[in-house]
C-alpha cells in the first residue's frame, strides 16, 4: 500500500500509472498474463486438499492458500500504481511470474521436500516487489518512499520466518510459517507501523478503485474457471452413467449460481462504491484485500466438493466430505455478505444469511446423505440465494443500468 499519488511530479519519466478524472485504468494484457500462474496455483491447492481431507491437510492448504492470495493481492496493489506499459514494470511482472510458477510447483509438497523452494520463491516475490516500488518512487515525495520502506521492513521480517520454516520440518515448519503469515496479515491492519518511520494512513493509499475492483473480479473468475476445469476433467474420466450426469449438471449449475451471486450486481456495485469513496484505501484494504480471500476460498473448497460428487456420488458423506460440501458454499456466502456490507455500507444481505443458516442446519442430517444428494442440496440453496437477491434488487439494477446508459 502506498501514499504515492497522481500529484507526485518525478524528475524523470514516471513509472506510475497516468490517472484520468472520471475513468479508471484498464487491466492490461501483462497483468492477465501474470494471473495465469495463479490459475495453476489454485488448481494445485484444490488437488492438494482433495488428496488429504484430514484436519492437518486442511490446515496446511489453508496456510498455503492465505500465502498465495497475499502474494497476488499485494501484486495487484502494486500494479494499481505502476504502469504495466513501461518496460521496467513489465520485466518486474515477468520475473514475479516466474517466481510464482516456481512457488506453485512447490505447493503440493510445501510441507514435505519442497518447503525451502516455496519459502524462497514467496519471500523473493514479497520483498523484491516492494523493493522495486521503493526504486520506482525514488523521485516521489519522501512520504511515499517512507511508506514502502515500512512495507519492505515488514516483509523482510516475515521473510526470515518463511526461510526458517523452509529449513525446518514437520510442526516446526508450520509454526514458523504461521508466524510469518501473522506478520504479513497484521501489516495493513497496523498501517505498517515501524519504529522511527511511523505509520501510514488509508487516506494516503491512493488506490485507483475501479482498477483494483476489476483485478479482484478477475481473480474470482480465475477461481471459478478452475472449478469448471475440475468439473469437466472429472466428468470426462467418468463412466457417463446417470449419476455422473446428475453430478455434472449439479456442479455446473452450482458454479453458475456462484458466478451469479458475485457478478450479477455485487461486483459492479462494489466497483462503483470504491470509485466514489472518500477513502478508497480503507475500502480496498477491507473489502478487496481481506474479505475477498473468503470468497476465493469458498470457490476453491467448492471445487473440491464438485470433484467428490463426480468421483463418489453414491458414497455416504463422511465428516470430511460434509466439511467440504457445506463449508465451501458457506465460506462463499459469508465472504460475499461481508464484502457487500463493507463496500456498500448496507446491512448484511438477508438471502446470504439465510443460506448460511440452512447450510448450518444441514450439518445435522448430512452424514446420512449421499455425497451427490448433499451436493444437490447445496446447489439448490445457492440457486435460491441467487434468485432471491436478483428479485430483491430489481429496482437497484434498473438504477444502475440507467446511470450507465443514461
N, C-alpha and C positions, 0 to 999 in steps of 0.2 A: 504494500500500500504506500502511496507516495503523495506528497503535497506539491508535486510538480504540477504546474498549472499552465494553461494556454498563454497566460500573461508573461511567462518567463521568456526573456529575449536573449538567447545564447549568442555568443560572438562568432560562431561558425554554424554551418548548416545543421539544423536541429534534427535529432533522431526521434523527436516526439511527433505524434500524430497531429496533423492540422485539424482544427475544430471549426465547425460551421454552425452558426446560430440557427436553431430550429431543426437541425438534422442530427444524424448520428453516423459515426464511422461504420463502414461496411466491414463484414468479416471477410478477410482476404483468402485467396487460394492457399497461401503458405500456411495460414492458421488451420485451414481444413486439412491440409496435408499432414501437418503436425498431429492433428487429432487422430489420424489413422492408427498411430501407435496405441492409442488408448482403446480402440476397438479390440485390439489384440489383448490388452491388459484386462479388460472387462471379461473377455472370453476365458482367459487364464484363471481369473478369480472364481467365476461360476463353476468351471470344471474342477478347480481345486476344492471348492466347497462340496460339490457333488461326490467327490472321491472320499471325503471324510466328513460325515454328518455328526460326528461326536462333538461334545462341548468344546474340547480342546481344538478340534479342527475349525469349528465355527469362530472361536476367539482369534485363532491365527488369521483366518480370512478377514475377519473384521479389522484387525490391525493393519493388514496389508491393504485393504480397501481404503481405510482412512488415509494411509500414506499416498496411495495412487490418486485419490481425489485431491489431496492437499497440494501435491506437486502440479496437478493440472490446473487447479483454480488459481494458484499463485502465478502460473504462467499466463493464465487468462487476464489477471490483473496487469501484468507487465505489458502484454500486447494491447491492453486498453490504452496505455500511454505511448508506447513506442510505435513507430510507423513501420509495418512489415514490408513496405515497398522499398525501404532503404536496405542497401546491400548488407551492412553490418548486422542489422536486425534479422534479416533472412538467414544469414550464416549462424547467428545465435540459435534460431529456431531449429535449424537443421542439426546442429550439434546436440541440442537438447533432445531432438527426435531420436538421434542415435542412442543417447544415454537412456532415453525412455524405452527404446526397444530392448536394450540390454537389461534394464530393470524388469521389463515384462517377461523376458525369457526366464528370469530367476524366480518369479513368483511361486510356481508350484513347489519348489524346493528351497524357498527362502528360509525355512526353519530346519533345513537339512544341510546339504552340502553347498548351497549357493547363497548362503546368508551374507557373506562378505561382498559378493558381486552385487547383490541387491543394495546393501548399505552404501557401497562406494558410488554406484550409479545414482542413488537417491540423493545422497549428500552433495555430490557434484552438481546435480541439477538445481538444488535449492540454493546452495552457496554461490555457484558460478553464475546463475541467472541474476541474483541480487547484486553481485559484484559488477556484472556488466551494467546494471542500471546505475550504479554509482559512477561508472565511467561515462555513461550516456548523459548524465546530469552534471558533468564537470563544469559546464558554463552556466548552469542554472543557479538560482538563489541558494544561499547556504542552507536555508531551512529544508529545501528539497533534498540536498545532499545528506544532511544530518539524518533525515528520515530513513534513508537507505543504509546509512552507516549503522543505525539501530537494527534494521532488519538483518543485515549481514551478521551482526553480533549475535542475534538470536539464533540464526541458522547455523552459525559456527558452533554455538553451544550445543544445539541439538545434534549437529553432525558428529561431534565427539561421541555422543551416546550411541548414535547409529553405528559408528565404526566399532565401538566397544562391543555392541551386540553382535555385529558380524563376526567378530573374533571369538565370541563366547559360544555356548551351545545350550540346548535344552531350555529350561526355565530361566536361566540367567539371560539368554538372548531375548526372551520375551520381556523380561523385566527391564533390560536396558532400552529396548525399543518402545515400551510403554512410556518410559521417562522421556524419550526423545519426542514422541508424539505429544505428550503433555506440554512440553515446552512450546512446540510449534502451534498447537491449538490455542494455547493461552496468549500467544503473542498479540494477535489482533484485539482480543478482549482487553488486554492490559495496555493497548496502544503502543506496544513495542517499547515500553519504558526501559531505559538503560541509564544507570547512574552516571552523572556527568553530561549526558546527552539529552536528558529529559524524556518526554513522551510526545507522541503525535496527537492529532485531533482528527476526528472523522470529517470535519469540515475542510481539512487540508487534503483529504484523499479525493482529489478532484477527478472522480471517475466519469467516463462518458457512459451514462446509464444504459442507453439503448444498445450500445455495442456489447456491454457485459451481459445484459439480459439475453441477447441473441446468442452469445457464446454458450451460456448455460443451457439455453433451449436446445442448442445443437448437441450438447453433451447428453441431454436426455434422449435425443434421437439416437445417438450412438448406443446408449444402453438398451433402448427398445429394439434397435436393429440387431443387437446381439441376441436378444430374446427371440426374434424372428429366425435368426440363423440356427439357434438351438432347436427351435420347433421344426424347421424344415429338415435339418440334418437327422434328427431323431425319427421323424416320420419316414424319411427316405430309407432308413435302415430297418423299419418295422415290417411286419408281415402284411400290412394293409388290411387287417380284419376290421370288423365293425367297431371294436373297442379302440383300435388305433385311429380310425376315422373320427370317432367321438372325441378322443383326447386331442387330436389335431385341430379340430374345429373349436373345441373349448379353449385351447391355448391361444389360437389366433384371435378369437373374439375377446378373450381376456386382455391381450396385448392392445387391441383396438380400443377397448374401454379405458385402458391406462393412458393411451395417447389422447383420447377424448377428454379425460378429466384434466389433463395438464394443458393441452393445446387449444381446446375449443374456445376458451375465453381467458383462462388463467394466465397463460404466457403473455398474451398481448396486453392484458390489463396490468400485469406486473411491469412490463416494459414501459407503458405509459406512466405508471406511478413513479418509477425511478427517474424517468426523464424530467418529470415535473417536480421532483422532490427538492426541498430547500437544502437537504443534507444527503445527497446521493451516496456519499461514502458510508454513512450509517446504514442505509437501506441495503447497499451492496454487501456490507460485512455480514449482516444478519440474514437477509433473505436469500442471497445468492451464494455466499461463502459457506455459511454454516448449515442453513436449512435445506439447501439443495442436495446435500450429501444424503439426507434421509430419503429423498425422492429417488435418487440413483440407486441407493442401497436396496430399496424396495423392489426396483426393477430387476436388479441382479439376483436377489433371492427368489423372486417370482419366476425368473427364467429357469432356475434350478428346479422349482416346483413343476414347471411345464415338462422338463425332461423326466422327472419322476413319473408323472402321469402318463407320458408316452411310453416309458420303458417298463412300468409295473402297474398298469391300470387296475388289475384285479386284486392286488395285494391289499390287505387291511393296513391302514395307515399306522405307522409306528409313531412314537413321540417325536422322533426326529423329522419324520415326514410332516407331521402336524405343524411343527415349528416352522418348517419351510413354507408349506402351503398356506398357512394362515399368517405367518409372520411377514412374508413378502408384501401381500396386499395391505396389511396393517401399517407397515412402515411407509408404504407409498401414500396411503390416505393421510396418515399423520403428517408426513412431510409437506404434502400439498395443502393441508388445512393450515398448518403453521405458516407456510410461505404466503398463502393468500391473505391471511390475517395480518402478517407483518408488513407486506409491501402495500396493501390496500388500506391498512388501518381500519379494518372492519372486524366484526365478530367472527369466530370460527364457523365455517360452513356447517350447517346442521346435517346436510347429507353426508358429509365426511365423518362427522362424529357418530352418526347412526351406523354407518358402515363399520367403523372401528368397534362399536358396541356389539354388533352382530357377529363380527369375527371373534371377539372375546367369548361370546355365548356359544359359538361353535366349538370351542375348546372342549366342552364337556362331552358331546357325543362323537367328537372327531375320531377317536381311536376305535370306534365301532363301525366306521365307514370305510369304504374302499378309497384308494388314492384318487381314482377317477371321479367318484362321487363327490369327494371333498373339493377337488379341483373345479368341478362343475358348479358347486355351491359358491365358491369364491368368485368365479367368473360372473355368475348371475348377480352377485352382490355388487361387483364393480360396474356392471352394466346399469344396475338400478341407480347407483350413485351418479353415474354419468348422465342418465336420463333426467334424474331429479334436478341436478344442477343446471342442465340445459334449459329445462322448463322454467325453473325459478328465476333465471337471469335473462329471460326473453327481452324485457324492456331495456336492460343494460346493453344487451347485444345490439339492439337497434340504435341506441345512442352512440355506441362505438362505431357502428357502420356509418351512421350519418356524419359523425365527426371526421371519419376517414375519407368519405366520398362527397361530403357536402361542399 
